[in-house]
């Protein structure tokens, strides 16, 4: 199809009248057509109005109808074909295989949420039957289900133009919860966003959902995004991006006359703890796995392993030597945007110039624009513990190794970490006792703890937690990947002594939805 | 026992050195001994330090151990005997039967959470087994459980000196979640707080829990409370009180370098919709039930029915006549504190002087101090819709009746309501269709919808939602009454490919805790 450079508001495609946005091919710095003229506040308001109207109908779709809608979105995205992959490659500099994989992940995610919707666990149905003869007071019949919060604003992420953008995880989980979604597309990939947005628009129409179920806005700067978060009809926000961006949205959300939840996934350096026996037994192999994880996607993953913590000694020296060799042999990779490339260069410079870095190894220099040159830096635990700046995320293929005097110092480093998405342990049988000592600290610091693997590659499943204490995310009680993500957009409602005719389907005596129920606190 | 007027920090009882606090018997305005000298920031810090230390041990107590601890608290409270009821009567002006009932509720609540802890549903165990042969990529073993957030600050409520104070719902649910608790006792009932605090202290000791599991602070003004919420070791806040108090804590919590969740239960006027057939069939009976609910506890309940919405006509006139008779016959009742009495008087005056009130009926004037004189006011829907101030809570036995032109205007009133804890429908068979039309609006406005009953009397059970959209609470995704309240203080952690020896008990292959598991998204 021909990209039109338009905002998608309900079933309409409209031209904006604010500042123009053009995608840039980061591999060439070439400007890509068409121009997307940003929306104004009037357009954000129109999208909110439609979403608000849609909520009453969309939030009460049957489980089957809603699941089918999610599956239709997936089919529509697949139906776009190669055009989607080609445009996403041009806009992101990401290789074809990665984007094909990401498309699979995006559609798989939509289908997972379809199955989650059908299973109905998310309704968390609870029934406490009436006890008319209870002494001293009878008990009324009490039933609980969960409903959607209302319209949700989603901010597309730069680093996942498909899986965490227009029809990505936030959108899929909000739609699964029964919430209409307004996406603010990322300015780095407006064409990819339009293609996916059109697919979503078609799915809304095919499935007969109210048009306000989905809208897609563009806008440079923060005006449109802030207007969305401030709009009284928006009831929750999903965001993946920088700490500065996330905290600005949190502030706006809290300043509203009715504050709303913001689910911002922001920054994480994903520490890796090398336990002594593992380091001794397979330091070289660990170093290889580490460099591969560090280089994946030019390090532009929320779960990139940016910190390695180990006790010093010949085993760590050998690990560093292997890792340094790997880094030095690393070819350069195109970064997502010129802005991300500049920020990476500055981050690396900040590390180099900190005066705290003992040694630095760098990968190959690129010859084309926006090339990520891998980096490995080494510092002492003393310096790390004394300088909070060394915990700042460098978004790209750069990591810092912390040399600790001993296990006790490794524990002190763990205790001083900021909140993280992941913490990795390289651990052998002989390390178990030492690792057990670390576990309580690690659990307080991260949403996911993994052993003998690498944090990149986040499985979309039921047990996943892609979340963690601040500043990894704005809300450690949730996850943005996996089926639990639906809970972010739900709230409980209790129905007391309601006539059968007024009870929602999920709570009727005959259990027509066939969902799991907690009756008097027992699972039935 | 002799009350000592001390702060309880861990196992110590220490004298504060800030401003003195004395309880006042609101029935007589007599000052009660002893004097509680408020704590300083140093004492808040000491309590936080102990709580932080306690967390690692207390959060990993076995289900049985934690449940027994909660039950021991209940037994210790019962063991205080009449002294607790007498002191609470003197400090609150509440009658004996009510306080005995409230003690039963408090201990029942602790025992409910003991059973919730044992059942282990709150762990939300999810297991996605490894799929080593999956193509194109194998899946690692992934397991999820929930853990406590960390130390929790709880603010005692004035209107429930037992059930929402030192060992009340917030404390019970936080302790159930594995979080140490620091209570800021309400200055209206420090003696009751000390008695219950000592019971908690004994339970901590008897059960061998770390001393920082519980502390009790006093302080006039907001200094100690704000210091607690700002302390980096505190990870969540439970509060029941005024909108001003709640929003001040929210602001502090959001301004921290690591923002934390605040669960504030603030203000609600609990609208009652009288549907036409119900009004016609049993207007007089409804009026009697309404006045009884309005007068319960001098109207000092979060769920007091402060708003009645109905279409005008002879049936509504008859209802008003009956209700007015009931109100005029209502004897005065002692309010909880001189401050609450003053605020009530001002609230009633604000209504009377608003120029929007068509008629007013008042109950009997009291002869002793701090007497709540019941009130019933009437206004038109037009005036109500035009004046947001008429939605402000008047904490006490006063309600406002909104006369609507018709059902459509009732809907417009519903749509303009702020967030509520409850909405009540008086509804007969012939009203079902009209009520169905209202339901989607009511569900967005309230945490609990009830039919043909009254909102006062909140059942402590599994299906209860004592929560609702802002400003009823700061977080509509939760409840502060009932077993779901435990979820406020939990966060998920995912364990990927961890050796069995590093897995928490709840997640081990043999399921030693015997808890419900979601395996590959299916309940087992």
Boltz contact constraints between the chains, C-beta under 6 A:
constraints:
  - contact:
      token1: [A, 56]
      token2: [B, 440]
      max_distance: 6.0
  - contact:
      token1: [A, 126]
      token2: [B, 462]
      max_distance: 6.0
  - contact:
      token1: [A, 126]
      token2: [B, 463]
      max_distance: 6.0
  - contact:
      token1: [A, 128]
      token2: [B, 461]
      max_distance: 6.0
  - contact:
      token1: [A, 128]
      token2: [B, 462]
      max_distance: 6.0
  - contact:
      token1: [A, 128]
      token2: [B, 463]
      max_distance: 6.0
  - contact:
      token1: [A, 139]
      token2: [B, 459]
      max_distance: 6.0
  - contact:
      token1: [A, 140]
      token2: [B, 453]
      max_distance: 6.0
  - contact:
      token1: [A, 142]
      token2: [B, 461]
      max_distance: 6.0
  - contact:
      token1: [A, 142]
      token2: [B, 463]
      max_distance: 6.0
  - contact:
      token1: [A, 143]
      token2: [B, 463]
      max_distance: 6.0
  - contact:
      token1: [A, 144]
      token2: [B, 463]
      max_distance: 6.0
  - contact:
      token1: [A, 147]
      token2: [B, 443]
      max_distance: 6.0
  - contact:
      token1: [A, 254]
      token2: [B, 254]
      max_distance: 6.0
  - contact:
      token1: [A, 258]
      token2: [B, 470]
      max_distance: 6.0
  - contact:
      token1: [A, 432]
      token2: [B, 501]
      max_distance: 6.0
  - contact:
      token1: [A, 435]
      token2: [B, 502]
      max_distance: 6.0
  - contact:
      token1: [A, 440]
      token2: [B, 56]
      max_distance: 6.0
  - contact:
      token1: [A, 443]
      token2: [B, 147]
      max_distance: 6.0
  - contact:
      token1: [A, 443]
      token2: [B, 493]
      max_distance: 6.0
  - contact:
      token1: [A, 448]
      token2: [B, 494]
      max_distance: 6.0
  - contact:
      token1: [A, 449]
      token2: [B, 495]
      max_distance: 6.0
  - contact:
      token1: [A, 450]
      token2: [B, 496]
      max_distance: 6.0
  - contact:
      token1: [A, 450]
      token2: [B, 497]
      max_distance: 6.0
  - contact:
      token1: [A, 451]
      token2: [B, 497]
      max_distance: 6.0
  - contact:
      token1: [A, 451]
      token2: [B, 498]
      max_distance: 6.0
  - contact:
      token1: [A, 453]
      token2: [B, 140]
      max_distance: 6.0
  - contact:
      token1: [A, 453]
      token2: [B, 497]
      max_distance: 6.0
  - contact:
      token1: [A, 459]
      token2: [B, 139]
      max_distance: 6.0
  - contact:
      token1: [A, 461]
      token2: [B, 128]
      max_distance: 6.0
  - contact:
      token1: [A, 461]
      token2: [B, 142]
      max_distance: 6.0
  - contact:
      token1: [A, 462]
      token2: [B, 126]
      max_distance: 6.0
  - contact:
      token1: [A, 462]
      token2: [B, 128]
      max_distance: 6.0
  - contact:
      token1: [A, 462]
      token2: [B, 518]
      max_distance: 6.0
  - contact:
      token1: [A, 462]
      token2: [B, 521]
      max_distance: 6.0
  - contact:
      token1: [A, 463]
      token2: [B, 126]
      max_distance: 6.0
  - contact:
      token1: [A, 463]
      token2: [B, 128]
      max_distance: 6.0
  - contact:
      token1: [A, 463]
      token2: [B, 142]
      max_distance: 6.0
  - contact:
      token1: [A, 463]
      token2: [B, 143]
      max_distance: 6.0
  - contact:
      token1: [A, 463]
      token2: [B, 144]
      max_distance: 6.0
  - contact:
      token1: [A, 463]
      token2: [B, 494]
      max_distance: 6.0
  - contact:
      token1: [A, 464]
      token2: [B, 494]
      max_distance: 6.0
  - contact:
      token1: [A, 465]
      token2: [B, 492]
      max_distance: 6.0
  - contact:
      token1: [A, 465]
      token2: [B, 494]
      max_distance: 6.0
  - contact:
      token1: [A, 470]
      token2: [B, 258]
      max_distance: 6.0
  - contact:
      token1: [A, 476]
      token2: [B, 491]
      max_distance: 6.0
  - contact:
      token1: [A, 477]
      token2: [B, 491]
      max_distance: 6.0
  - contact:
      token1: [A, 491]
      token2: [B, 476]
      max_distance: 6.0
  - contact:
      token1: [A, 491]
      token2: [B, 477]
      max_distance: 6.0
  - contact:
      token1: [A, 492]
      token2: [B, 465]
      max_distance: 6.0
  - contact:
      token1: [A, 493]
      token2: [B, 443]
      max_distance: 6.0
  - contact:
      token1: [A, 494]
      token2: [B, 448]
      max_distance: 6.0
  - contact:
      token1: [A, 494]
      token2: [B, 463]
      max_distance: 6.0
  - contact:
      token1: [A, 494]
      token2: [B, 464]
      max_distance: 6.0
  - contact:
      token1: [A, 494]
      token2: [B, 465]
      max_distance: 6.0
  - contact:
      token1: [A, 495]
      token2: [B, 449]
      max_distance: 6.0
  - contact:
      token1: [A, 496]
      token2: [B, 450]
      max_distance: 6.0
  - contact:
      token1: [A, 497]
      token2: [B, 450]
      max_distance: 6.0
  - contact:
      token1: [A, 497]
      token2: [B, 451]
      max_distance: 6.0
  - contact:
      token1: [A, 497]
      token2: [B, 453]
      max_distance: 6.0
  - contact:
      token1: [A, 498]
      token2: [B, 451]
      max_distance: 6.0
  - contact:
      token1: [A, 501]
      token2: [B, 432]
      max_distance: 6.0
  - contact:
      token1: [A, 502]
      token2: [B, 435]
      max_distance: 6.0
  - contact:
      token1: [A, 516]
      token2: [B, 523]
      max_distance: 6.0
  - contact:
      token1: [A, 518]
      token2: [B, 462]
      max_distance: 6.0
  - contact:
      token1: [A, 521]
      token2: [B, 462]
      max_distance: 6.0
  - contact:
      token1: [A, 523]
      token2: [B, 516]
      max_distance: 6.0
